[in-house]
Amino acid sequence: MSDVNPILSGSAQSIAAYQEAIEQSTKAVVQWLKQPEMYQGKSVAELRERIQLEFNAEGLGNQAAIERAVEYFLKDSLSVHHPQCVAHLHCPSLVISQAAEVLINATNQSMDSWDQSPSATIIEMKLIAWLREQTGYPAGDAGVFTSGGTQSNLMGLMLARDAFFARQGHSVQLHGLTGNLSKIKVFCSESAHFSVQKNMALMGLGYQSVTQVKTDKFSRMDLNDLQAKLAQAKANGEQVMAIVATAGTTDAGAIDPLAEIAALAAQEQIWVHVDAAWGGALLLSEKYRHLLNGLELADSVTLDFHKQFFQTISCGAFLLKDARHYQLMRYQAAYLNSDFDEEQGVPNLVSKSLQTTRRFDALKLWMGLEALGKKQYAEIIDNGVTLAQEVARFVATQPQLELVMEPQLASVLFRFRPQSGEAADVALLNQRIGDALLASGSANVGVTEADGITCLKLTLLNPTVSLEDVKVLLASVIACGQQLHNA
């Protein structure tokens, strides 16, 4: 065994090694946070050439391993806290979330059974109960923390599928899928998250099971087209097992008409799942909470906290309105969630989750809520939405920039538009602007499409970013666009 005990334990030697490793890592992070560049600008090829695994028989020791991680990982990491890093739903993190990670990692609790995570289990259950209250759900604790939106959406769709078959007297859990599966459909908007298709494929129903509903000029699900497609499905002998509504589309931040969708679904006993991975942050908003009206009518909800709740990755949740539906995925193992435990009222969260071993990510949100309080949390969430509106007004004053869509959450869709040039040339030009800014290490601007238009995207999650910061970024976009256009 090496001189430094590699296992974290209560021994004096281990504690000393832990403190030394954490201190060395923390000092490196502090230095990294001070660097002015958003990114060092290395290409894919350069990173492939540069990064090599140093794994030998003797081992390098903690200090050298940390030094190599700093050199080959930390220094070449994207600074997501940088004011010019605005491409994705990729947030800077709360300081308290970093502190929570220390506690989570050191204790290494596993959230599958109470005897592996006693206090953590109770904290997560109480936090789920609180989230249900904010959503407008009945009192209870039906829900679980997840790795993020894709997993939460999978849980919603899976339970929707199993509830659909259960109404017909068939248990998917016991007997698998049955019948003409090509006739089973899920509806979502054209702007819904790709995980709807991905998850339907994983569940054995395929991409063909997904019917996309048209959207309006703001990327919200079109109710008239939804009604027409529901009627057409019935005429075709198809059965709709679920409608996935979105509260916060990835690009536009669009929120579908939740109450109206729920009303249409109720007429046909169709499960409604709301993907509120982004827009769910408005649950804490003082200005914009009303945009989520109707969320309480959904059968299940996806929430993400590593977006506009500013938690470190990963941190998400799945909420289930009616706890009885959890029976559709219930499985008991004597070594985790035995009948005896259940009779004694011992909570084993593995019964609610697709995962078995699972991190105690709920602690990050718990500590964030307690540290900031509801007022400050609301302010930093609302800041992004308000800033996006200010940026949109500024973009409208710039002759070389064109606003593609009015902002709805904290994103701005726009494009550089030279005085001359074909549409195809303008599309390629905007793509090249995004690539060039990232390659230079100065900025990370999103490139996407809206109504067939290739455009740039600012996702303004960072509460430390001001309008002046964004003006600097937009000036870089214009300068880069002019240079590329004139080249």
C-alpha positions in Angstrom: 0.0 0.0 0.0 1.3 3.5 -0.8 2.3 6.0 1.9 -1.0 7.9 1.3 -4.1 5.9 2.2 -6.2 6.0 -1.0 -9.5 5.2 0.8 -11.5 8.0 2.5 -12.1 6.9 6.1 -11.9 8.1 9.7 -8.2 7.4 10.1 -5.9 10.3 10.8 -3.9 9.4 7.7 -6.9 9.3 5.4 -8.3 12.6 6.8 -5.0 14.3 6.2 -4.8 13.0 2.7 -8.4 14.1 2.0 -7.8 17.6 3.3 -4.6 17.9 1.3 -6.3 16.7 -2.0 -9.3 19.0 -1.5 -7.1 22.0 -0.7 -4.9 21.4 -3.8 -8.0 21.0 -6.0 -9.7 24.1 -4.5 -6.7 26.2 -5.1 -6.6 25.1 -8.7 -10.2 25.9 -9.2 -9.7 29.4 -7.8 -6.9 30.1 -10.2 -9.1 28.7 -13.1 -12.0 31.0 -12.1 -9.7 34.0 -12.4 -8.6 33.3 -16.0 -10.1 35.9 -18.4 -10.7 33.5 -21.3 -14.0 31.7 -21.8 -12.1 28.8 -23.5 -8.5 28.2 -24.4 -9.6 27.5 -27.9 -8.1 24.0 -28.6 -9.7 22.1 -31.4 -11.0 18.5 -31.3 -7.8 17.3 -33.0 -5.6 19.2 -30.6 -7.3 17.8 -27.6 -7.1 14.3 -28.9 -3.4 14.7 -29.4 -2.8 16.4 -26.1 -4.8 14.2 -23.7 -3.2 10.9 -22.9 -4.0 8.5 -20.0 -1.0 8.0 -17.6 -1.8 4.7 -16.0 1.1 2.6 -14.7 1.8 -0.1 -12.2 3.1 2.1 -9.4 0.6 5.0 -9.7 1.4 8.7 -9.7 0.0 9.5 -6.2 -2.7 12.0 -5.4 -0.7 15.2 -5.9 0.6 14.3 -9.4 -2.9 13.0 -10.5 -4.5 16.2 -9.4 -1.8 18.2 -11.2 -2.4 16.3 -14.4 -6.2 16.8 -14.1 -5.7 20.5 -13.7 -3.4 20.6 -16.8 -5.4 18.4 -19.1 -9.0 18.9 -17.9 -9.4 22.1 -15.9 -7.4 24.4 -18.0 -9.1 23.3 -21.2 -12.7 23.4 -19.7 -15.4 25.7 -20.9 -16.0 28.5 -18.4 -19.8 28.3 -18.1 -19.8 31.2 -15.7 -18.2 33.5 -18.3 -20.6 36.3 -19.5 -19.9 35.3 -23.1 -20.8 31.7 -22.6 -24.5 31.7 -23.7 -25.0 28.8 -26.2 -26.9 26.3 -24.2 -29.2 25.5 -21.3 -25.9 25.1 -19.4 -25.9 27.2 -16.2 -23.3 28.6 -13.9 -23.7 27.0 -10.5 -24.5 28.4 -7.1 -21.7 28.5 -4.6 -23.9 26.6 -2.1 -24.3 23.9 -4.8 -20.5 23.4 -4.9 -20.6 23.0 -1.1 -23.3 20.5 -1.3 -21.2 18.5 -3.8 -18.5 18.1 -1.1 -21.0 16.7 1.3 -22.6 14.4 -1.3 -19.3 13.1 -2.5 -17.7 12.5 0.9 -20.7 10.7 2.4 -21.4 8.7 -0.9 -25.0 7.8 0.1 -26.9 5.6 -2.2 -30.6 6.6 -2.6 -32.0 3.1 -3.4 -32.7 2.0 0.2 -33.2 3.8 3.5 -30.4 1.8 5.2 -27.9 3.2 2.7 -29.2 6.8 2.9 -31.3 7.4 6.1 -31.4 11.2 6.5 -31.0 11.7 2.7 -34.1 9.6 2.0 -36.2 11.7 4.3 -34.8 15.0 2.9 -35.6 13.9 -0.7 -39.1 12.9 0.2 -39.8 16.2 2.0 -38.4 18.1 -1.0 -40.5 16.2 -3.4 -43.6 17.0 -1.3 -42.6 20.7 -1.4 -42.1 20.6 -5.2 -45.6 19.0 -5.5 -47.0 21.8 -3.5 -45.4 24.4 -5.8 -46.7 22.6 -8.8 -50.3 22.5 -7.4 -50.4 18.8 -6.9 -52.2 17.1 -4.0 -50.2 16.6 -0.8 -47.9 13.5 -1.0 -44.4 12.4 -2.0 -45.0 10.7 -5.3 -41.9 11.6 -7.3 -38.2 11.1 -7.3 -35.0 12.9 -8.2 -33.5 12.0 -11.5 -30.4 12.6 -13.7 -32.3 15.1 -15.7 -35.0 15.8 -18.3 -34.5 12.8 -20.6 -34.8 10.3 -17.7 -37.8 12.1 -16.2 -39.5 12.2 -19.6 -38.8 8.4 -20.0 -40.5 7.8 -16.6 -43.5 9.9 -17.7 -43.9 8.1 -21.0 -43.3 4.6 -19.5 -46.0 5.1 -16.9 -48.3 6.6 -19.5 -47.8 3.5 -21.6 -48.3 1.1 -18.8 -51.4 3.0 -17.6 -52.8 2.8 -21.1 -52.4 -1.0 -21.2 -53.7 -1.3 -17.6 -57.0 0.4 -18.6 -57.4 -2.5 -21.1 -56.8 -5.1 -18.4 -53.2 -5.9 -19.6 -50.0 -5.7 -17.4 -47.0 -4.7 -19.4 -44.9 -5.4 -16.4 -45.9 -9.0 -16.2 -46.6 -9.9 -19.9 -44.8 -7.3 -22.0 -46.2 -5.3 -24.9 -49.2 -6.8 -26.9 -51.5 -6.0 -29.8 -50.9 -3.8 -32.8 -48.3 -1.5 -31.5 -48.2 0.6 -34.7 -51.6 1.9 -33.7 -50.3 3.4 -30.4 -49.3 7.1 -30.7 -47.8 9.8 -28.6 -48.4 13.4 -29.5 -45.9 16.3 -28.9 -45.2 19.6 -30.7 -42.7 20.0 -33.5 -40.5 21.9 -30.9 -40.6 19.3 -28.2 -37.4 17.8 -26.9 -35.8 15.0 -28.9 -36.1 12.7 -25.9 -39.7 12.1 -26.8 -38.6 10.2 -29.9 -35.6 8.7 -28.2 -37.6 7.4 -25.3 -40.4 5.9 -27.5 -37.7 4.0 -29.4 -36.2 2.8 -26.1 -39.7 1.6 -25.0 -40.1 -0.5 -28.2 -42.7 1.7 -29.9 -40.3 3.4 -32.3 -40.1 6.9 -33.8 -43.2 6.1 -35.8 -45.3 6.2 -32.7 -44.6 10.0 -32.3 -47.0 12.4 -34.0 -45.7 15.9 -34.1 -48.3 18.7 -33.8 -47.7 22.0 -35.6 -46.6 25.0 -33.7 -47.6 28.7 -33.9 -45.3 31.6 -34.6 -44.0 31.4 -31.1 -43.2 27.7 -31.2 -46.2 26.8 -29.0 -48.3 23.7 -29.7 -51.2 24.7 -32.0 -54.5 23.7 -30.4 -56.4 23.5 -33.7 -53.8 21.1 -35.2 -53.9 19.1 -32.0 -57.6 18.7 -32.3 -57.4 17.8 -35.9 -54.7 15.2 -35.4 -56.6 13.7 -32.4 -59.7 13.4 -34.7 -57.6 11.9 -37.5 -56.0 9.4 -35.1 -59.4 8.2 -34.0 -60.5 7.9 -37.6 -57.4 5.8 -38.4 -58.2 3.4 -35.5 -55.1 4.7 -33.6 -55.0 5.2 -29.9 -53.2 8.1 -28.2 -51.5 6.9 -25.0 -50.0 10.3 -24.1 -49.7 14.0 -25.0 -46.3 15.5 -24.1 -46.7 19.3 -23.6 -43.6 21.4 -23.2 -43.1 24.2 -20.7 -39.9 25.8 -22.1 -38.8 24.6 -25.5 -35.0 24.3 -25.9 -34.6 27.2 -28.4 -37.5 29.5 -28.1 -38.4 28.9 -24.4 -42.0 28.4 -25.6 -44.7 27.2 -23.1 -47.5 25.2 -24.7 -51.1 26.0 -23.6 -51.1 23.6 -20.7 -54.7 24.0 -19.4 -56.2 23.7 -22.9 -54.1 20.6 -23.8 -55.1 19.0 -20.5 -58.8 19.7 -21.2 -58.6 18.0 -24.6 -56.8 15.0 -23.2 -59.3 14.6 -20.4 -62.1 14.0 -22.9 -60.3 10.9 -24.3 -58.6 9.7 -21.1 -55.2 10.5 -22.5 -52.2 10.9 -20.1 -50.6 14.3 -20.1 -46.9 14.6 -19.4 -45.4 18.1 -19.2 -41.7 18.5 -19.9 -41.0 21.6 -17.7 -37.3 20.9 -17.6 -36.6 24.5 -18.3 -39.8 26.4 -17.7 -40.4 24.7 -14.4 -38.0 27.3 -12.8 -41.0 29.7 -13.1 -42.5 27.9 -10.1 -40.4 30.2 -8.0 -40.9 33.3 -10.1 -42.7 36.4 -8.7 -43.3 37.9 -12.2 -43.9 34.9 -14.5 -45.4 32.1 -12.4 -48.7 32.5 -14.3 -47.1 31.2 -17.5 -47.3 27.7 -15.9 -51.0 27.8 -15.2 -52.4 24.4 -16.0 -49.3 22.5 -14.9 -51.3 21.1 -12.0 -53.6 19.3 -14.4 -50.8 17.1 -15.8 -50.5 13.4 -14.8 -46.7 13.8 -14.6 -44.1 16.5 -14.8 -40.4 16.8 -15.6 -38.3 19.4 -13.7 -34.6 20.2 -14.0 -32.5 22.0 -11.5 -29.2 22.1 -13.5 -30.8 24.7 -15.8 -32.4 27.9 -14.4 -32.2 26.7 -10.8 -28.4 27.0 -11.1 -27.5 23.6 -9.6 -24.5 21.6 -10.6 -25.0 18.7 -13.1 -26.9 16.5 -12.6 -30.1 17.4 -10.7 -33.6 16.8 -11.9 -36.9 15.5 -10.7 -40.0 13.6 -11.8 -43.3 14.3 -10.2 -46.3 11.9 -10.5 -49.7 13.3 -9.7 -51.4 10.0 -8.6 -49.2 7.8 -6.5 -51.2 4.7 -7.4 -49.5 4.7 -10.8 -46.2 3.8 -9.2 -47.6 0.3 -8.8 -47.2 0.0 -12.5 -43.4 -0.2 -12.1 -43.2 -1.7 -8.6 -40.7 -4.5 -8.1 -39.6 -5.9 -4.8 -36.2 -7.4 -3.9 -35.6 -8.8 -0.5 -32.2 -7.1 -0.2 -33.5 -3.6 -1.0 -37.3 -3.0 -0.6 -38.7 -6.0 1.2 -42.3 -6.6 2.2 -41.2 -6.4 5.8 -39.8 -2.9 5.3 -43.0 -1.8 3.6 -45.1 -3.2 6.4 -42.9 -1.3 8.9 -43.2 2.0 6.9 -39.5 2.1 5.9 -39.1 4.2 2.7 -36.9 2.7 0.0 -36.8 5.0 -2.9 -35.7 2.4 -5.4 -39.4 1.7 -5.9 -39.9 5.1 -7.4 -36.8 5.3 -9.6 -35.5 3.8 -12.9 -32.1 3.9 -11.2 -30.9 1.6 -8.4 -27.7 3.2 -7.1 -28.4 7.0 -7.2 -26.6 10.1 -6.0 -28.2 12.3 -3.3 -28.5 15.2 -5.7 -31.6 16.5 -3.9 -29.3 18.0 -1.3 -28.1 20.6 -3.7 -31.6 22.0 -4.2 -32.4 21.7 -0.5 -29.3 23.8 0.4 -29.9 26.2 -2.4 -33.5 26.9 -1.2 -32.4 27.4 2.4 -29.3 29.5 1.5 -31.0 31.9 -0.9 -34.6 31.9 0.3 -37.5 32.2 -2.1 -37.2 36.0 -2.8 -33.6 35.8 -3.9 -34.2 32.7 -5.9 -37.1 34.3 -7.7 -34.9 37.4 -8.5 -32.2 35.4 -10.2 -34.7 33.3 -12.2 -36.7 36.4 -13.2 -33.5 38.2 -14.2 -32.8 36.0 -17.2 -36.3 36.4 -18.6 -36.3 40.2 -18.1 -32.8 40.4 -19.6 -33.8 38.5 -22.7 -36.6 41.0 -23.3 -34.1 43.9 -22.9 -31.7 42.2 -25.3 -34.4 41.7 -27.9 -35.2 45.4 -27.8 -31.6 46.2 -28.3 -31.2 43.7 -31.2 -34.1 45.4 -33.0 -32.1 48.7 -33.0 -29.1 47.1 -34.8 -29.3 47.3 -38.6 -27.1 44.2 -39.1 -29.0 42.0 -36.7 -32.5 40.6 -37.1 -34.7 39.3 -34.3 -36.1 36.0 -35.4 -38.6 35.5 -32.6 -39.7 37.5 -29.5 -38.3 35.9 -26.4 -40.5 34.0 -24.0 -38.1 32.7 -21.4 -34.4 33.6 -21.1 -33.4 33.0 -24.7 -33.0 35.3 -27.7 -33.1 34.0 -31.3 -31.5 36.4 -33.8 -29.2 36.4 -36.8 -26.5 38.4 -38.5 -28.0 39.8 -41.7 -25.7 41.5 -44.2 -27.1 44.0 -46.6 -26.7 41.5 -49.5 -26.6 37.8 -49.8 -28.7 34.8 -50.7 -30.7 33.0 -47.9 -28.4 30.0 -48.1 -25.3 32.2 -47.8 -26.8 33.9 -44.8 -27.5 30.6 -43.1 -24.0 29.4 -43.6 -22.6 32.7 -42.5 -24.4 32.5 -39.1 -23.1 29.0 -38.6 -19.6 30.1 -39.3 -20.0 33.0 -36.9 -20.8 30.6 -34.1 -17.9 28.3 -35.0 -15.4 31.2 -35.3 -16.3 32.7 -31.9 -15.9 29.4 -30.1 -12.6 28.6 -32.0 -11.3 32.0 -30.8 -12.1 31.2 -27.2 -13.9 34.5 -26.9 -17.6 33.4 -26.9 -19.9 30.5 -27.1 -23.1 31.4 -29.0 -25.7 28.8 -30.0 -26.5 28.0 -33.6 -30.0 26.5 -34.3 -33.0 26.8 -36.6 -36.4 28.5 -36.1 -39.0 28.0 -38.7 -36.3 26.9 -41.2 -34.1 29.9 -40.5 -30.6 29.3 -39.3 -30.0 31.7 -36.5 -27.9 32.4 -33.4 -29.1 31.9 -29.9 -28.3 33.6 -26.6 -29.4 31.5 -23.6 -29.2 34.1 -20.8 -29.3 32.0 -17.6 -26.3 33.7 -15.9 -27.7 36.1 -13.3 -24.4 38.0 -13.2 -24.6 38.9 -16.9 -25.8 42.5 -17.7 -27.2 44.1 -20.8 -23.8 45.7 -21.3 -22.1 42.3 -21.3 -24.5 41.2 -24.0 -23.9 44.3 -26.0 -20.2 43.4 -26.0 -21.0 40.0 -27.3 -23.3 41.3 -30.0 -20.6 43.7 -31.1 -18.3 40.6 -31.5 -21.0 38.9 -33.5 -21.3 41.9 -35.9 -17.5 42.3 -36.2 -17.1 38.5 -36.9 -20.0 38.5 -39.4 -18.6 41.5 -41.3 -15.2 39.9 -41.5 -16.5 36.6 -42.7 -18.9 38.2 -45.2 -16.2 40.4 -46.7 -13.6 37.6 -46.9 
